[in-house]
Amino acid sequence: MLAWIEGSWLGVTLRDFPWAFPAAEILHFTGLCLMLGALIVIDLRLLGFARGLPGRTIRDLMPLVWIGFSINAFTGFLFFVAAPFFYYPNGPLRIKLVLILFAGANALWFERSLRGEADHLAAEDEASSQLKLSAGVSLVLWTSIVFFGRMIMF
């Protein structure tokens, strides 16, 4: 299966076109900045920092989170297709993917159970303990995901 992925037209193109992989890396970093920039503001607001920001800020920033995540999922797929024999057995990548699943579960919990409460926070309101827990878990998970993402190459 890995040989088929590596030999696919996309895998060959990504390896043979000199700017394809660097372009994907630039897009991956851009997506990471969009996603993490917005998530950090959201999570810190929920944890009690920048209380002057109303809950609608969370609603306004969430599209950036999803756009950034989508860019990263797409470019991460491209990285794998370009070098499946490197990425498939890679321990840090496997840890990163498991952490992304946990972050996804946390995001699902936030979206299904907590989003309405977060959107209706007025400026200076303190978030509930559940919102704070979700925000703290998010920060820890995404910091870990970035760490293990960097460790993939080592």
Backbone as CSV, one residue per row, in Angstrom:
resi,resn,N_x,N_y,N_z,CA_x,CA_y,CA_z,C_x,C_y,C_z
1,MET,0.825,-1.193,0.000,0.000,0.000,0.000,0.873,1.261,0.000
2,LEU,1.922,1.268,0.859,2.805,2.436,0.910,3.514,2.643,-0.424
3,ALA,3.905,1.534,-1.072,4.563,1.650,-2.378,3.608,2.248,-3.403
4,TRP,2.337,1.858,-3.332,1.352,2.412,-4.254,1.183,3.916,-4.021
5,ILE,1.108,4.318,-2.758,0.985,5.746,-2.426,2.205,6.505,-2.922
6,GLU,3.383,5.970,-2.657,4.614,6.637,-3.071,4.710,6.754,-4.587
7,GLY,4.234,5.732,-5.298,4.306,5.738,-6.759,3.143,6.424,-7.446
8,SER,2.180,6.887,-6.674,1.019,7.566,-7.277,1.458,8.853,-7.965
9,TRP,0.622,9.344,-8.867,0.972,10.569,-9.595,1.198,11.723,-8.627
10,LEU,0.439,11.764,-7.540,0.595,12.849,-6.569,1.918,12.718,-5.816
11,GLY,2.252,11.509,-5.393,3.515,11.295,-4.699,4.705,11.650,-5.578
12,VAL,4.662,11.207,-6.817,5.754,11.509,-7.757,5.837,13.003,-8.013
13,THR,4.710,13.644,-8.221,4.692,15.091,-8.482,5.255,15.871,-7.303
14,LEU,4.857,15.490,-6.096,5.335,16.198,-4.909,6.845,16.064,-4.728
15,ARG,7.398,14.926,-5.123,8.848,14.724,-4.994,9.619,15.319,-6.166
16,ASP,9.049,15.269,-7.356,9.788,15.684,-8.552,9.692,17.175,-8.847
17,PHE,8.619,17.816,-8.456,8.481,19.250,-8.687,9.199,19.980,-7.560
18,PRO,10.264,20.729,-7.870,11.140,21.264,-6.814,10.452,22.150,-5.772
19,TRP,9.397,22.833,-6.150,8.770,23.765,-5.211,7.514,23.207,-4.547
20,ALA,7.131,21.995,-4.899,5.876,21.447,-4.362,5.947,21.242,-2.850
21,PHE,6.973,20.554,-2.377,7.066,20.278,-0.944,7.282,21.562,-0.144
22,PRO,8.191,22.461,-0.570,8.334,23.728,0.172,7.048,24.555,0.174
23,ALA,6.304,24.531,-0.934,5.028,25.264,-0.973,4.046,24.673,0.026
24,ALA,4.029,23.340,0.122,3.150,22.691,1.106,3.575,23.050,2.525
25,GLU,4.879,23.136,2.773,5.359,23.532,4.098,4.936,24.959,4.436
26,ILE,5.017,25.855,3.475,4.585,27.243,3.693,3.098,27.280,4.022
27,LEU,2.306,26.538,3.258,0.865,26.482,3.527,0.589,25.858,4.893
28,HIS,1.346,24.826,5.247,1.152,24.174,6.545,1.430,25.166,7.675
29,PHE,2.505,25.904,7.553,2.839,26.891,8.582,1.794,28.007,8.629
30,THR,1.310,28.431,7.468,0.267,29.462,7.417,-1.013,28.967,8.091
31,GLY,-1.395,27.741,7.788,-2.577,27.156,8.432,-2.403,27.042,9.931
32,LEU,-1.200,26.658,10.341,-0.906,26.557,11.771,-1.035,27.916,12.450
33,CYS,-0.517,28.954,11.808,-0.614,30.302,12.379,-2.062,30.761,12.480
34,LEU,-2.850,30.525,11.444,-4.270,30.896,11.481,-4.983,30.175,12.618
35,MET,-4.793,28.859,12.649,-5.500,28.056,13.639,-5.051,28.377,15.057
36,LEU,-3.752,28.328,15.290,-3.262,28.545,16.649,-3.441,29.984,17.110
37,GLY,-3.276,30.934,16.205,-3.488,32.326,16.587,-4.897,32.540,17.117
38,ALA,-5.875,32.011,16.389,-7.263,32.156,16.815,-7.541,31.329,18.076
39,LEU,-7.026,30.096,18.120,-7.262,29.237,19.289,-6.661,29.820,20.563
40,ILE,-5.486,30.395,20.453,-4.849,30.966,21.642,-5.684,32.117,22.191
41,VAL,-6.191,32.969,21.306,-7.044,34.071,21.764,-8.305,33.521,22.422
42,ILE,-8.938,32.550,21.783,-10.165,31.963,22.322,-9.896,31.306,23.677
43,ASP,-8.880,30.453,23.724,-8.603,29.714,24.957,-8.185,30.634,26.101
44,LEU,-7.345,31.614,25.796,-6.934,32.530,26.864,-8.117,33.359,27.360
45,ARG,-9.012,33.748,26.449,-10.216,34.494,26.887,-11.045,33.637,27.826
46,LEU,-11.220,32.369,27.479,-12.023,31.484,28.318,-11.354,31.201,29.658
47,LEU,-10.032,31.245,29.669,-9.314,31.018,30.921,-9.267,32.257,31.811
48,GLY,-9.770,33.379,31.310,-9.866,34.565,32.147,-8.941,35.701,31.760
49,PHE,-8.117,35.485,30.754,-7.268,36.568,30.256,-8.050,37.331,29.198
50,ALA,-7.725,38.583,28.993,-8.395,39.414,27.986,-9.904,39.382,28.164
51,ARG,-10.340,39.545,29.391,-11.774,39.492,29.699,-12.570,40.581,28.986
52,GLY,-11.899,41.586,28.498,-12.611,42.646,27.788,-13.207,42.169,26.474
53,LEU,-12.771,41.001,25.989,-13.309,40.465,24.739,-14.647,39.785,24.998
54,PRO,-15.668,40.138,24.251,-16.969,39.475,24.434,-16.966,38.088,23.789
55,GLY,-17.946,37.291,24.135,-18.063,35.947,23.590,-18.202,35.908,22.086
56,ARG,-18.747,36.949,21.494,-18.891,36.943,20.033,-17.534,36.893,19.340
57,THR,-16.466,37.285,20.055,-15.110,37.170,19.505,-14.800,35.718,19.218
58,ILE,-15.252,34.830,20.087,-15.047,33.391,19.885,-15.750,32.953,18.610
59,ARG,-16.995,33.384,18.460,-17.764,33.041,17.265,-17.084,33.585,16.015
60,ASP,-16.542,34.797,16.097,-15.903,35.418,14.944,-14.578,34.768,14.571
61,LEU,-13.870,34.211,15.561,-12.563,33.606,15.304,-12.638,32.137,14.886
62,MET,-13.722,31.465,15.202,-13.812,30.033,14.908,-13.625,29.696,13.426
63,PRO,-14.115,30.492,12.484,-13.837,30.150,11.076,-12.340,30.100,10.758
64,LEU,-11.546,30.952,11.399,-10.099,30.907,11.180,-9.512,29.595,11.691
65,VAL,-10.042,29.118,12.810,-9.578,27.839,13.355,-9.843,26.730,12.346
66,TRP,-11.049,26.686,11.809,-11.418,25.607,10.881,-10.699,25.741,9.542
67,ILE,-10.498,26.955,9.072,-9.737,27.144,7.830,-8.299,26.684,8.034
68,GLY,-7.685,27.114,9.127,-6.311,26.707,9.418,-6.187,25.204,9.572
69,PHE,-7.117,24.591,10.289,-7.074,23.141,10.464,-7.227,22.430,9.125
70,SER,-8.119,22.904,8.274,-8.326,22.283,6.961,-7.067,22.369,6.103
71,ILE,-6.423,23.521,6.118,-5.168,23.678,5.380,-4.138,22.677,5.901
72,ASN,-4.038,22.549,7.219,-3.045,21.651,7.807,-3.368,20.184,7.533
73,ALA,-4.629,19.820,7.566,-4.995,18.436,7.261,-4.642,18.105,5.815
74,PHE,-4.930,19.032,4.910,-4.628,18.817,3.490,-3.126,18.723,3.249
75,THR,-2.364,19.667,3.793,-0.922,19.651,3.566,-0.260,18.482,4.305
76,GLY,-0.775,18.110,5.459,-0.259,16.929,6.152,-0.452,15.675,5.313
77,PHE,-1.591,15.579,4.659,-1.841,14.475,3.732,-0.820,14.497,2.595
78,LEU,-0.530,15.684,2.064,0.465,15.798,0.993,1.843,15.342,1.461
79,PHE,2.231,15.720,2.675,3.521,15.287,3.212,3.592,13.760,3.246
80,PHE,2.520,13.137,3.738,2.495,11.682,3.825,2.610,11.039,2.455
81,VAL,1.877,11.564,1.484,1.903,11.001,0.134,3.295,11.148,-0.493
82,ALA,3.975,12.235,-0.184,5.305,12.461,-0.751,6.340,11.487,-0.207
83,ALA,6.186,11.036,1.036,7.198,10.158,1.660,6.549,9.192,2.642
84,PRO,5.696,8.292,2.161,4.965,7.415,3.082,5.863,6.479,3.887
85,PHE,6.995,6.057,3.310,7.886,5.157,4.047,8.613,5.866,5.184
86,PHE,8.720,7.180,5.103,9.290,7.960,6.207,8.234,8.221,7.281
87,TYR,7.043,8.625,6.856,6.028,9.056,7.812,5.292,7.911,8.498
88,TYR,5.016,6.816,7.783,4.215,5.741,8.367,4.809,5.175,9.662
89,PRO,6.098,4.849,9.712,6.633,4.288,10.965,7.077,5.343,11.985
90,ASN,6.898,6.606,11.678,7.426,7.696,12.497,6.668,7.818,13.820
91,GLY,7.373,7.573,14.934,6.765,7.624,16.267,6.155,8.966,16.629
92,PRO,6.904,10.071,16.476,6.310,11.371,16.809,5.060,11.697,15.979
93,LEU,5.027,11.263,14.713,3.832,11.498,13.905,2.645,10.727,14.477
94,ARG,2.882,9.504,14.883,1.791,8.707,15.455,1.258,9.342,16.742
95,ILE,2.157,9.829,17.575,1.737,10.511,18.804,0.952,11.775,18.441
96,LYS,1.458,12.522,17.469,0.783,13.748,17.037,-0.636,13.435,16.552
97,LEU,-0.796,12.379,15.775,-2.120,12.040,15.253,-3.086,11.629,16.366
98,VAL,-2.588,10.902,17.358,-3.434,10.537,18.508,-3.843,11.800,19.270
99,LEU,-2.896,12.709,19.461,-3.210,13.968,20.154,-4.225,14.792,19.360
100,ILE,-4.126,14.768,18.031,-5.111,15.473,17.201,-6.500,14.863,17.397
101,LEU,-6.574,13.541,17.549,-7.868,12.909,17.830,-8.437,13.391,19.164
102,PHE,-7.571,13.475,20.177,-8.022,14.000,21.470,-8.457,15.466,21.346
103,ALA,-7.703,16.252,20.589,-8.073,17.659,20.376,-9.405,17.744,19.634
104,GLY,-9.620,16.834,18.709,-10.897,16.786,17.999,-12.050,16.445,18.932
105,ALA,-11.811,15.512,19.841,-12.848,15.163,20.830,-13.144,16.360,21.727
106,ASN,-12.109,17.077,22.115,-12.302,18.279,22.936,-13.078,19.339,22.143
107,ALA,-12.741,19.504,20.874,-13.448,20.482,20.025,-14.913,20.076,19.847
108,LEU,-15.154,18.778,19.695,-16.531,18.296,19.556,-17.319,18.569,20.830
109,TRP,-16.711,18.316,21.983,-17.359,18.614,23.262,-17.669,20.102,23.354
110,PHE,-16.700,20.932,22.962,-16.913,22.376,22.998,-18.071,22.767,22.076
111,GLU,-18.041,22.281,20.832,-19.068,22.665,19.855,-20.459,22.185,20.255
112,ARG,-20.549,20.970,20.749,-21.861,20.392,21.066,-22.428,20.856,22.398
113,SER,-21.574,21.085,23.382,-22.061,21.339,24.734,-21.777,22.740,25.260
114,LEU,-20.720,23.369,24.793,-20.260,24.601,25.441,-20.290,25.829,24.547
115,ARG,-20.413,25.652,23.271,-20.285,26.767,22.332,-21.308,27.871,22.591
116,GLY,-22.555,27.505,22.828,-23.589,28.501,23.075,-23.275,29.358,24.288
117,GLU,-22.801,28.702,25.342,-22.425,29.430,26.552,-21.263,30.381,26.264
118,ALA,-20.291,29.921,25.510,-19.121,30.749,25.196,-19.509,31.943,24.329
119,ASP,-20.387,31.716,23.356,-20.807,32.798,22.455,-21.556,33.902,23.188
120,HIS,-22.204,33.561,24.297,-23.020,34.540,25.012,-22.308,35.185,26.195
121,LEU,-21.008,34.917,26.331,-20.265,35.609,27.387,-20.187,37.095,27.062
122,ALA,-20.544,37.898,28.013,-20.384,39.342,27.842,-18.952,39.712,28.223
123,ALA,-18.529,40.869,27.769,-17.209,41.355,28.177,-17.180,41.393,29.696
124,GLU,-16.096,40.987,30.271,-15.853,40.928,31.711,-16.497,39.728,32.397
125,ASP,-17.335,38.944,31.698,-17.901,37.736,32.307,-16.817,36.683,32.478
126,GLU,-16.931,35.921,33.553,-16.017,34.806,33.758,-16.629,33.552,33.162
127,ALA,-15.809,32.766,32.505,-16.271,31.519,31.901,-16.519,30.474,32.987
128,SER,-17.383,29.522,32.683,-17.670,28.429,33.617,-16.450,27.520,33.739
129,SER,-16.481,26.670,34.727,-15.359,25.749,34.926,-15.237,24.772,33.759
130,GLN,-16.347,24.398,33.140,-16.282,23.505,31.978,-15.623,24.208,30.784
131,LEU,-15.952,25.460,30.571,-15.302,26.216,29.491,-13.815,26.360,29.761
132,LYS,-13.465,26.629,31.006,-12.047,26.747,31.364,-11.323,25.421,31.168
133,LEU,-11.953,24.328,31.550,-11.344,23.013,31.365,-11.105,22.733,29.878
134,SER,-12.108,22.987,29.059,-11.969,22.772,27.621,-10.847,23.634,27.039
135,ALA,-10.772,24.883,27.467,-9.729,25.787,26.976,-8.344,25.331,27.424
136,GLY,-8.219,24.930,28.671,-6.928,24.457,29.178,-6.478,23.185,28.476
137,VAL,-7.400,22.259,28.278,-7.082,21.022,27.562,-6.661,21.349,26.132
138,SER,-7.364,22.278,25.508,-7.025,22.691,24.144,-5.601,23.230,24.064
139,LEU,-5.251,24.116,24.975,-3.897,24.691,24.962,-2.823,23.624,25.166
140,VAL,-3.060,22.721,26.100,-2.077,21.658,26.355,-1.957,20.740,25.144
141,LEU,-3.088,20.337,24.589,-3.054,19.436,23.441,-2.374,20.070,22.232
142,TRP,-2.736,21.306,21.902,-2.155,21.921,20.704,-0.685,22.269,20.891
143,THR,-0.286,22.585,22.106,1.146,22.786,22.367,1.884,21.466,22.159
144,SER,1.307,20.381,22.629,1.913,19.062,22.452,1.937,18.651,20.991
145,ILE,0.880,18.958,20.270,0.810,18.624,18.843,1.902,19.360,18.071
146,VAL,2.091,20.621,18.369,3.159,21.380,17.706,4.520,20.779,18.069
147,PHE,4.720,20.443,19.331,5.990,19.850,19.758,6.273,18.561,18.985
148,PHE,5.313,17.639,18.970,5.537,16.381,18.279,5.614,16.576,16.774
149,GLY,4.919,17.577,16.245,5.065,17.895,14.828,6.501,18.285,14.481
150,ARG,7.118,19.067,15.359,8.515,19.441,15.142,9.441,18.244,15.296
151,MET,9.085,17.317,16.169,9.939,16.152,16.432,9.892,15.129,15.296
152,ILE,8.943,15.234,14.392,8.817,14.288,13.295,10.124,14.177,12.505
153,MET,10.793,15.278,12.293,12.004,15.269,11.468,13.233,14.798,12.233
154,PHE,13.130,14.613,13.527,14.318,14.226,14.293,14.247,12.790,14.661
